[in-house]
Amino acid sequence: MSFWLSGQARLILLFAVCVLLWMVESVVPIYVYGPHRFRRAFHEHHGASAKLPLIGMTRHMVVADSDAEARALAEPAYLMWVGAMRYLWDKHGVPMTIHLPPTFAMAEELGICVTGTPSTVRDKLLAQCKAADVSYFLCRLAFGNVPIAATLKSVELIKREIMPAFA
């Protein structure tokens, strides 16, 4: 029996293995370690001269007028989101095949939840993107029970005060 994976699926699998190895052996933030380990594994597999695919990162984000307001919106929303993500695994007693921090504090500490004022979020994202040397960035703004008004405010603040820093 043969097993076939598309080129994209192989890259996703390679990145997933890199993330799992990071979880076992590293205390370096995943936003730094994952992309760098992927690059190394990609070149080992495809050769040093092979052109890298685009490498991105994604973050749960809430941007508000104060750090406290953003955190107050994001924490319950993240807990609802992670609960929904775990639901079917838990319902069927199957171990999760992905690592999701179970608490907002852990997700924030790992840098996968970024909240705060526009300047707080901008500074955190600039540092993460520079450290990880990623090609693109994806925002998760509507997750869990973040109110639509808060999501739209995040969009406006990102457009006006964060995106220009990435131009």
C-alpha positions as a Markdown table, in Angstrom:
| # | Residue | x | y | z |
|---|---|---|---|---|
| 1 | Met | 0.0 | 0.0 | 0.0 |
| 2 | Ser | 1.4 | 3.4 | -0.9 |
| 3 | Phe | 0.7 | 6.7 | 0.9 |
| 4 | Trp | 0.6 | 9.9 | -1.1 |
| 5 | Leu | 0.8 | 13.4 | 0.2 |
| 6 | Ser | 0.5 | 16.5 | -2.0 |
| 7 | Gly | 3.5 | 18.9 | -1.9 |
| 8 | Gln | 1.6 | 21.3 | 0.3 |
| 9 | Ala | 0.6 | 18.5 | 2.7 |
| 10 | Arg | 4.2 | 17.4 | 3.0 |
| 11 | Leu | 5.2 | 20.9 | 3.9 |
| 12 | Ile | 2.5 | 21.1 | 6.5 |
| 13 | Leu | 3.5 | 17.7 | 7.9 |
| 14 | Leu | 7.2 | 18.9 | 8.0 |
| 15 | Phe | 6.2 | 22.0 | 9.9 |
| 16 | Ala | 4.0 | 20.0 | 12.3 |
| 17 | Val | 6.9 | 17.7 | 13.1 |
| 18 | Cys | 9.1 | 20.8 | 13.7 |
| 19 | Val | 6.5 | 22.2 | 16.1 |
| 20 | Leu | 6.2 | 18.9 | 18.0 |
| 21 | Leu | 10.0 | 18.7 | 18.4 |
| 22 | Trp | 10.0 | 22.3 | 19.6 |
| 23 | Met | 7.4 | 21.3 | 22.3 |
| 24 | Val | 9.6 | 18.5 | 23.5 |
| 25 | Glu | 13.0 | 20.1 | 23.5 |
| 26 | Ser | 12.8 | 23.9 | 23.6 |
| 27 | Val | 11.9 | 26.8 | 25.8 |
| 28 | Val | 12.5 | 29.2 | 22.9 |
| 29 | Pro | 9.2 | 30.9 | 21.8 |
| 30 | Ile | 7.5 | 28.9 | 19.1 |
| 31 | Tyr | 7.2 | 32.0 | 16.9 |
| 32 | Val | 11.0 | 32.0 | 16.7 |
| 33 | Tyr | 11.8 | 28.3 | 16.8 |
| 34 | Gly | 9.1 | 26.9 | 14.6 |
| 35 | Pro | 9.9 | 28.9 | 11.4 |
| 36 | His | 13.7 | 28.6 | 11.9 |
| 37 | Arg | 13.5 | 24.8 | 12.4 |
| 38 | Phe | 11.2 | 24.6 | 9.4 |
| 39 | Arg | 13.7 | 26.4 | 7.2 |
| 40 | Arg | 16.5 | 24.1 | 8.3 |
| 41 | Ala | 14.4 | 20.9 | 7.8 |
| 42 | Phe | 13.2 | 22.3 | 4.4 |
| 43 | His | 16.7 | 22.8 | 3.2 |
| 44 | Glu | 17.9 | 19.4 | 4.5 |
| 45 | His | 15.0 | 17.8 | 2.5 |
| 46 | His | 15.1 | 19.9 | -0.6 |
| 47 | Gly | 18.7 | 21.1 | -0.8 |
| 48 | Ala | 20.4 | 24.3 | 0.3 |
| 49 | Ser | 19.6 | 26.1 | -2.9 |
| 50 | Ala | 15.8 | 25.3 | -2.9 |
| 51 | Lys | 13.5 | 28.3 | -2.8 |
| 52 | Leu | 11.6 | 28.4 | 0.5 |
| 53 | Pro | 7.9 | 28.7 | 0.4 |
| 54 | Leu | 6.2 | 31.6 | 2.1 |
| 55 | Ile | 6.3 | 31.2 | 5.9 |
| 56 | Gly | 3.7 | 32.9 | 8.0 |
| 57 | Met | 2.4 | 33.2 | 11.5 |
| 58 | Thr | -1.0 | 33.7 | 12.9 |
| 59 | Arg | -2.1 | 35.3 | 16.1 |
| 60 | His | -5.3 | 35.7 | 18.1 |
| 61 | Met | -5.6 | 39.4 | 18.6 |
| 62 | Val | -7.7 | 42.0 | 20.3 |
| 63 | Val | -6.8 | 45.6 | 20.1 |
| 64 | Ala | -8.6 | 48.1 | 22.3 |
| 65 | Asp | -8.1 | 51.5 | 24.0 |
| 66 | Ser | -6.4 | 49.9 | 27.0 |
| 67 | Asp | -4.3 | 46.8 | 27.6 |
| 68 | Ala | -6.8 | 45.8 | 30.4 |
| 69 | Glu | -9.8 | 46.2 | 28.1 |
| 70 | Ala | -8.2 | 44.1 | 25.3 |
| 71 | Arg | -7.2 | 41.4 | 27.8 |
| 72 | Ala | -10.7 | 41.3 | 29.4 |
| 73 | Leu | -12.2 | 40.7 | 25.9 |
| 74 | Ala | -9.7 | 38.2 | 24.8 |
| 75 | Glu | -9.4 | 35.9 | 27.8 |
| 76 | Pro | -13.0 | 34.5 | 27.9 |
| 77 | Ala | -13.0 | 34.4 | 24.1 |
| 78 | Tyr | -9.8 | 32.4 | 23.9 |
| 79 | Leu | -11.2 | 29.9 | 26.5 |
| 80 | Met | -14.4 | 29.5 | 24.5 |
| 81 | Trp | -12.4 | 29.0 | 21.3 |
| 82 | Val | -10.0 | 26.4 | 22.8 |
| 83 | Gly | -13.0 | 24.6 | 24.3 |
| 84 | Ala | -14.7 | 24.5 | 20.9 |
| 85 | Met | -11.5 | 23.3 | 19.3 |
| 86 | Arg | -11.2 | 20.5 | 21.9 |
| 87 | Tyr | -14.8 | 19.5 | 21.8 |
| 88 | Leu | -14.8 | 16.5 | 19.4 |
| 89 | Trp | -11.5 | 15.1 | 20.7 |
| 90 | Asp | -12.8 | 15.2 | 24.3 |
| 91 | Lys | -16.2 | 13.9 | 23.3 |
| 92 | His | -14.7 | 10.8 | 21.7 |
| 93 | Gly | -11.9 | 10.3 | 24.2 |
| 94 | Val | -9.2 | 10.9 | 21.5 |
| 95 | Pro | -5.9 | 12.6 | 22.4 |
| 96 | Met | -5.5 | 15.9 | 20.6 |
| 97 | Thr | -3.1 | 15.9 | 17.7 |
| 98 | Ile | -2.4 | 19.6 | 18.0 |
| 99 | His | -1.0 | 21.6 | 20.9 |
| 100 | Leu | -3.4 | 24.3 | 22.1 |
| 101 | Pro | -2.5 | 26.1 | 25.3 |
| 102 | Pro | -5.4 | 25.3 | 27.7 |
| 103 | Thr | -5.3 | 28.8 | 29.3 |
| 104 | Phe | -5.2 | 32.3 | 28.0 |
| 105 | Ala | -2.2 | 33.1 | 30.3 |
| 106 | Met | -0.2 | 30.3 | 28.6 |
| 107 | Ala | -1.3 | 31.4 | 25.1 |
| 108 | Glu | -0.3 | 34.9 | 25.9 |
| 109 | Glu | 3.0 | 33.8 | 27.4 |
| 110 | Leu | 3.8 | 31.8 | 24.3 |
| 111 | Gly | 3.0 | 34.8 | 22.1 |
| 112 | Ile | 0.1 | 33.3 | 20.2 |
| 113 | Cys | -2.4 | 35.6 | 21.8 |
| 114 | Val | -1.5 | 39.3 | 21.4 |
| 115 | Thr | -3.7 | 41.9 | 23.1 |
| 116 | Gly | -3.5 | 45.5 | 24.1 |
| 117 | Thr | -3.4 | 49.0 | 22.8 |
| 118 | Pro | -2.3 | 49.6 | 19.2 |
| 119 | Ser | 1.2 | 50.5 | 20.4 |
| 120 | Thr | 1.4 | 47.4 | 22.6 |
| 121 | Val | 0.2 | 45.1 | 19.9 |
| 122 | Arg | 2.3 | 46.7 | 17.2 |
| 123 | Asp | 5.5 | 46.4 | 19.3 |
| 124 | Lys | 4.9 | 42.8 | 20.2 |
| 125 | Leu | 4.1 | 41.8 | 16.6 |
| 126 | Leu | 7.1 | 43.7 | 15.1 |
| 127 | Ala | 9.4 | 41.9 | 17.6 |
| 128 | Gln | 7.8 | 38.5 | 16.8 |
| 129 | Cys | 7.9 | 38.9 | 13.0 |
| 130 | Lys | 11.5 | 40.1 | 13.1 |
| 131 | Ala | 12.6 | 37.3 | 15.4 |
| 132 | Ala | 10.8 | 34.6 | 13.3 |
| 133 | Asp | 11.6 | 36.2 | 9.9 |
| 134 | Val | 8.2 | 35.4 | 8.5 |
| 135 | Ser | 6.9 | 36.2 | 5.0 |
| 136 | Tyr | 3.4 | 37.1 | 6.1 |
| 137 | Phe | 1.1 | 37.5 | 9.1 |
| 138 | Leu | -2.5 | 36.5 | 9.7 |
| 139 | Cys | -4.7 | 38.0 | 12.4 |
| 140 | Arg | -7.4 | 36.0 | 14.1 |
| 141 | Leu | -9.8 | 38.7 | 15.2 |
| 142 | Ala | -13.2 | 37.0 | 15.5 |
| 143 | Phe | -12.8 | 34.0 | 17.8 |
| 144 | Gly | -14.7 | 32.7 | 20.7 |
| 145 | Asn | -17.2 | 35.2 | 22.0 |
| 146 | Val | -15.4 | 38.5 | 21.1 |
| 147 | Pro | -18.3 | 40.9 | 20.4 |
| 148 | Ile | -18.5 | 42.0 | 16.8 |
| 149 | Ala | -18.2 | 45.7 | 17.8 |
| 150 | Ala | -14.9 | 44.8 | 19.5 |
| 151 | Thr | -13.7 | 42.9 | 16.4 |
| 152 | Leu | -14.6 | 45.9 | 14.2 |
| 153 | Lys | -12.8 | 48.2 | 16.5 |
| 154 | Ser | -9.7 | 46.0 | 16.4 |
| 155 | Val | -9.9 | 46.0 | 12.6 |
| 156 | Glu | -10.0 | 49.8 | 12.5 |
| 157 | Leu | -7.1 | 50.2 | 15.0 |
| 158 | Ile | -5.0 | 47.7 | 13.2 |
| 159 | Lys | -5.6 | 49.5 | 9.9 |
| 160 | Arg | -4.9 | 52.9 | 11.3 |
| 161 | Glu | -2.1 | 52.3 | 13.8 |
| 162 | Ile | -0.5 | 48.9 | 13.3 |
| 163 | Met | -0.4 | 48.1 | 9.6 |
| 164 | Pro | 1.6 | 51.2 | 8.6 |
| 165 | Ala | 4.5 | 49.8 | 10.7 |
| 166 | Phe | 4.6 | 46.7 | 8.5 |
| 167 | Ala | 4.6 | 48.6 | 5.1 |
